[in-house]
Amino acid sequence: MERVWVDDWDDALFLRHEMERCQEIARQLEELEREAPTPALREEVRQMKQQVEVIRRVFERQVSSSV
């Protein structure tokens, strides 16, 4: 029984780490968006930020369901 708890804990830590990575990627994309020389490039970066946010929410739901 103890092994299951350890696996769940490892999974939760992994998911938390991935959520943090998503947040860092989103920060980097915000910087890229500010520096983008064209509206088309800014829009592409905005779409990437939205995709990263969707991924982060999936990780967040998995953390919530595993706790």
N, C-alpha and C positions, 0 to 999 in steps of 0.2 A: 504494500500500500504506500509506503514511503516513497518508492521510486516514481509512482504516478505524480505525487506532489512535486518532486524535483523536476520532472519533465514539464509539468504545467508552469512551474516557476521559470524554467529556462525559456519556454515558449513566450511567456509574458515579457521577460526581459528582452528577448529578441524582437518582439513586436514593438515594445517601447523604443528600442534603439532605432528601428526602422521608421517609426513616427518622427523621431528626432531628426533622422536623415532627411525625411520629406520636408520638415520645417526648414532645415538648412538649405536644401535645394530651392525651396520657394523664396528664401531670402536672396539667394544668388540670382534667381530669375527676376526678382524685383529690381535688382541693380542693373541687370542686363536690359530690362525694359526701359529704365530711365536713360540708359546710354544708347539705346537703339537709334540708328540714324534715320530710319524710315518708318512711316506708319505701318506698313506691311510687316516689317520685322517686329515692331512692338506688338502687333496683333498676334503674331505667331508665338511670341513669348508669353502673352496673356493666356493663350490656349494651353501652353505647356504648364503654366501655373495652375490652371483649372484641373488638368489631368493629375498633377501631383497632389492637389487637394483631395481629389476623389480617392486616390490611393491611400492617402493619410487617413481619411475617414474609414476606409475598409480596415486598416490596421487598428484604428481606434475601436471599431465595433468588435474586432476579434479580441482585443484586450478586455473589453467590457464583458464579453461572453465567457472568457476563460477565468475570470476572477470570481 
